């Protein structure tokens, strides 16, 4: 006997089983910017760069990691943020340069942890401690640096200035080279490195940009 379902039953089932869109369907959290919900796209063991498909919310393959650029931390974005006009203006104000626009993506976040997390497509709680103000072909492309909530090693750090130089250097090298191709000019520029308070300002601005979007 073939089962029959009403339209209402089907809609209820679909809604119950539908995955929330990681960018739009999840909030940064009530304690933002002090404590954030972050969506992780890639982890250090990935040999392929994944990123969110803006239309569906599923992870998609962006490109294989053809060279030796391996992301040195968990990497993803802060839900319901956007790098738009506000982020561009903030970058302009902080650098004294004219930055016309943000990169049009959610605000990126790197999350430091001593634990081995083997795959992305996960949510976690992270505490921002600073960030990198990167300029990508003239667009503001900030990277927030955070620590995993409850992490046995990194939980003790409250500001980027407290991290060992080697960790900063590793993150900096990755972001300055991960888009480079052989015999091509460098496309990423590190305009400044900032601490926790400015990271909070960047996050609040990106949340406002999202609301405007």
One Martini backbone bead per residue (centre of mass of N, CA, C, O) as a GRO file, in nm:
protein
  213
    1UNK     BB    1   0.094   0.037   0.024
    2UNK     BB    2   0.066   0.368  -0.038
    3UNK     BB    3   0.179   0.643   0.089
    4UNK     BB    4   0.018   0.935   0.229
    5UNK     BB    5   0.068   1.293   0.201
    6UNK     BB    6   0.053   1.594   0.309
    7UNK     BB    7   0.159   1.905   0.258
    8UNK     BB    8   0.208   1.969   0.559
    9UNK     BB    9   0.386   1.719   0.622
   10UNK     BB   10   0.609   1.784   0.421
   11UNK     BB   11   0.684   2.067   0.524
   12UNK     BB   12   0.756   1.978   0.812
   13UNK     BB   13   0.984   1.780   0.735
   14UNK     BB   14   1.164   1.974   0.576
   15UNK     BB   15   1.207   2.180   0.805
   16UNK     BB   16   1.332   1.975   1.011
   17UNK     BB   17   1.573   1.880   0.791
   18UNK     BB   18   1.683   2.143   0.734
   19UNK     BB   19   1.957   2.330   0.670
   20UNK     BB   20   2.117   2.577   0.789
   21UNK     BB   21   2.246   2.856   0.686
   22UNK     BB   22   2.562   2.953   0.777
   23UNK     BB   23   2.519   3.264   0.712
   24UNK     BB   24   2.188   3.316   0.768
   25UNK     BB   25   2.083   3.081   0.996
   26UNK     BB   26   2.314   3.200   1.179
   27UNK     BB   27   2.449   3.337   1.458
   28UNK     BB   28   2.704   3.495   1.640
   29UNK     BB   29   2.573   3.568   1.907
   30UNK     BB   30   2.499   3.725   2.209
   31UNK     BB   31   2.830   3.777   2.282
   32UNK     BB   32   2.890   3.953   2.066
   33UNK     BB   33   3.240   3.983   2.018
   34UNK     BB   34   3.360   3.807   2.255
   35UNK     BB   35   3.164   3.566   2.157
   36UNK     BB   36   3.161   3.318   1.894
   37UNK     BB   37   3.017   3.198   1.612
   38UNK     BB   38   3.168   2.954   1.399
   39UNK     BB   39   3.241   2.862   1.061
   40UNK     BB   40   3.399   2.575   0.931
   41UNK     BB   41   3.574   2.488   0.630
   42UNK     BB   42   3.885   2.451   0.716
   43UNK     BB   43   4.176   2.247   0.769
   44UNK     BB   44   4.510   2.159   0.794
   45UNK     BB   45   4.453   1.866   0.639
   46UNK     BB   46   4.373   2.004   0.387
   47UNK     BB   47   4.412   1.973   0.016
   48UNK     BB   48   4.146   2.134  -0.003
   49UNK     BB   49   3.959   2.414  -0.088
   50UNK     BB   50   3.697   2.531   0.096
   51UNK     BB   51   3.362   2.672   0.040
   52UNK     BB   52   3.091   2.847   0.050
   53UNK     BB   53   2.777   2.826  -0.087
   54UNK     BB   54   2.570   3.093  -0.111
   55UNK     BB   55   2.308   2.953  -0.212
   56UNK     BB   56   2.302   2.664  -0.031
   57UNK     BB   57   2.537   2.618   0.216
   58UNK     BB   58   2.740   2.443   0.093
   59UNK     BB   59   3.017   2.281   0.040
   60UNK     BB   60   3.292   2.366  -0.177
   61UNK     BB   61   3.516   2.348  -0.425
   62UNK     BB   62   3.759   2.571  -0.506
   63UNK     BB   63   4.061   2.434  -0.464
   64UNK     BB   64   4.342   2.300  -0.497
   65UNK     BB   65   4.647   2.250  -0.322
   66UNK     BB   66   4.919   2.284  -0.525
   67UNK     BB   67   5.084   2.379  -0.294
   68UNK     BB   68   5.237   2.458   0.035
   69UNK     BB   69   4.957   2.581   0.130
   70UNK     BB   70   4.875   2.556   0.469
   71UNK     BB   71   4.653   2.590   0.691
   72UNK     BB   72   4.729   2.687   1.041
   73UNK     BB   73   4.411   2.675   1.085
   74UNK     BB   74   4.115   2.730   1.150
   75UNK     BB   75   3.869   2.805   0.878
   76UNK     BB   76   3.632   3.083   0.826
   77UNK     BB   77   3.322   3.225   0.952
   78UNK     BB   78   3.093   3.481   1.034
   79UNK     BB   79   2.787   3.499   1.085
   80UNK     BB   80   2.619   3.767   0.982
   81UNK     BB   81   2.840   3.887   0.784
   82UNK     BB   82   3.004   4.177   0.608
   83UNK     BB   83   3.216   4.303   0.343
   84UNK     BB   84   3.171   4.638   0.303
   85UNK     BB   85   3.149   4.968   0.343
   86UNK     BB   86   3.233   4.970   0.643
   87UNK     BB   87   3.499   4.814   0.612
   88UNK     BB   88   3.625   5.010   0.408
   89UNK     BB   89   3.617   5.262   0.590
   90UNK     BB   90   3.781   5.146   0.822
   91UNK     BB   91   4.036   5.092   0.655
   92UNK     BB   92   4.077   5.383   0.570
   93UNK     BB   93   4.100   5.508   0.855
   94UNK     BB   94   4.342   5.321   0.957
   95UNK     BB   95   4.544   5.377   0.689
   96UNK     BB   96   4.494   5.643   0.501
   97UNK     BB   97   4.328   5.516   0.275
   98UNK     BB   98   4.162   5.414  -0.027
   99UNK     BB   99   3.889   5.199   0.024
  100UNK     BB  100   3.621   5.111  -0.168
  101UNK     BB  101   3.593   4.793  -0.072
  102UNK     BB  102   3.483   4.506   0.002
  103UNK     BB  103   3.482   4.152  -0.075
  104UNK     BB  104   3.173   4.028  -0.033
  105UNK     BB  105   3.209   3.869   0.236
  106UNK     BB  106   3.236   3.714   0.495
  107UNK     BB  107   3.394   3.713   0.790
  108UNK     BB  108   3.693   3.607   0.865
  109UNK     BB  109   3.829   3.311   1.051
  110UNK     BB  110   4.073   3.219   1.295
  111UNK     BB  111   4.128   2.912   1.487
  112UNK     BB  112   4.290   2.836   1.777
  113UNK     BB  113   4.434   2.503   1.843
  114UNK     BB  114   4.552   2.194   1.990
  115UNK     BB  115   4.348   2.042   1.838
  116UNK     BB  116   4.226   1.779   1.636
  117UNK     BB  117   4.050   1.874   1.346
  118UNK     BB  118   3.937   1.686   1.059
  119UNK     BB  119   3.687   1.886   0.988
  120UNK     BB  120   3.452   2.059   0.852
  121UNK     BB  121   3.132   2.170   0.888
  122UNK     BB  122   3.139   2.353   1.159
  123UNK     BB  123   3.073   2.451   1.490
  124UNK     BB  124   3.196   2.721   1.709
  125UNK     BB  125   3.363   2.861   1.987
  126UNK     BB  126   3.500   3.201   1.988
  127UNK     BB  127   3.780   3.422   2.079
  128UNK     BB  128   3.878   3.722   2.009
  129UNK     BB  129   4.234   3.880   1.965
  130UNK     BB  130   4.233   3.972   1.651
  131UNK     BB  131   4.405   4.091   1.338
  132UNK     BB  132   4.398   4.120   0.976
  133UNK     BB  133   4.470   4.372   0.733
  134UNK     BB  134   4.365   4.302   0.420
  135UNK     BB  135   4.457   4.346   0.069
  136UNK     BB  136   4.252   4.257  -0.221
  137UNK     BB  137   4.271   4.420  -0.490
  138UNK     BB  138   4.156   4.680  -0.304
  139UNK     BB  139   4.022   4.498  -0.086
  140UNK     BB  140   3.872   4.434   0.204
  141UNK     BB  141   4.028   4.144   0.409
  142UNK     BB  142   3.962   4.038   0.690
  143UNK     BB  143   4.127   3.860   0.975
  144UNK     BB  144   4.025   3.683   1.233
  145UNK     BB  145   4.163   3.615   1.553
  146UNK     BB  146   4.122   3.310   1.743
  147UNK     BB  147   3.999   3.116   2.019
  148UNK     BB  148   3.913   2.835   2.159
  149UNK     BB  149   3.688   2.743   2.362
  150UNK     BB  150   3.863   2.575   2.622
  151UNK     BB  151   4.148   2.577   2.550
  152UNK     BB  152   4.434   2.467   2.703
  153UNK     BB  153   4.635   2.675   2.555
  154UNK     BB  154   4.477   2.939   2.415
  155UNK     BB  155   4.291   3.056   2.644
  156UNK     BB  156   4.521   3.250   2.776
  157UNK     BB  157   4.471   3.435   2.535
  158UNK     BB  158   4.369   3.796   2.483
  159UNK     BB  159   4.599   3.883   2.270
  160UNK     BB  160   4.793   3.901   1.995
  161UNK     BB  161   5.051   4.011   2.153
  162UNK     BB  162   5.081   3.722   2.319
  163UNK     BB  163   5.181   3.577   2.092
  164UNK     BB  164   5.391   3.407   1.932
  165UNK     BB  165   5.576   3.488   1.660
  166UNK     BB  166   5.545   3.219   1.502
  167UNK     BB  167   5.237   3.236   1.464
  168UNK     BB  168   5.220   3.501   1.316
  169UNK     BB  169   5.410   3.426   1.081
  170UNK     BB  170   5.241   3.190   0.973
  171UNK     BB  171   4.985   3.348   0.908
  172UNK     BB  172   5.112   3.563   0.732
  173UNK     BB  173   5.232   3.379   0.515
  174UNK     BB  174   4.972   3.255   0.419
  175UNK     BB  175   4.813   3.523   0.333
  176UNK     BB  176   5.051   3.622   0.131
  177UNK     BB  177   5.049   3.322  -0.050
  178UNK     BB  178   4.771   3.155  -0.115
  179UNK     BB  179   4.731   3.322  -0.413
  180UNK     BB  180   4.981   3.240  -0.541
  181UNK     BB  181   5.165   3.231  -0.846
  182UNK     BB  182   5.375   3.150  -1.065
  183UNK     BB  183   5.503   3.442  -1.198
  184UNK     BB  184   5.331   3.617  -0.999
  185UNK     BB  185   5.204   3.862  -0.841
  186UNK     BB  186   5.126   3.985  -0.552
  187UNK     BB  187   4.787   4.021  -0.406
  188UNK     BB  188   4.863   4.048  -0.106
  189UNK     BB  189   4.809   4.282   0.172
  190UNK     BB  190   4.953   4.395   0.476
  191UNK     BB  191   4.844   4.671   0.655
  192UNK     BB  192   4.762   4.528   0.944
  193UNK     BB  193   4.788   4.473   1.301
  194UNK     BB  194   4.552   4.365   1.555
  195UNK     BB  195   4.364   4.367   1.831
  196UNK     BB  196   4.088   4.307   2.017
  197UNK     BB  197   3.939   4.582   1.999
  198UNK     BB  198   3.950   4.602   1.687
  199UNK     BB  199   3.811   4.337   1.629
  200UNK     BB  200   3.542   4.423   1.748
  201UNK     BB  201   3.496   4.654   1.546
  202UNK     BB  202   3.494   4.481   1.292
  203UNK     BB  203   3.257   4.298   1.370
  204UNK     BB  204   3.042   4.515   1.410
  205UNK     BB  205   3.064   4.623   1.119
  206UNK     BB  206   2.991   4.353   0.974
  207UNK     BB  207   2.709   4.335   1.098
  208UNK     BB  208   2.606   4.601   0.974
  209UNK     BB  209   2.655   4.523   0.681
  210UNK     BB  210   2.454   4.289   0.684
  211UNK     BB  211   2.201   4.453   0.750
  212UNK     BB  212   2.224   4.630   0.494
  213UNK     BB  213   2.216   4.374   0.297
   0.00000   0.00000   0.00000
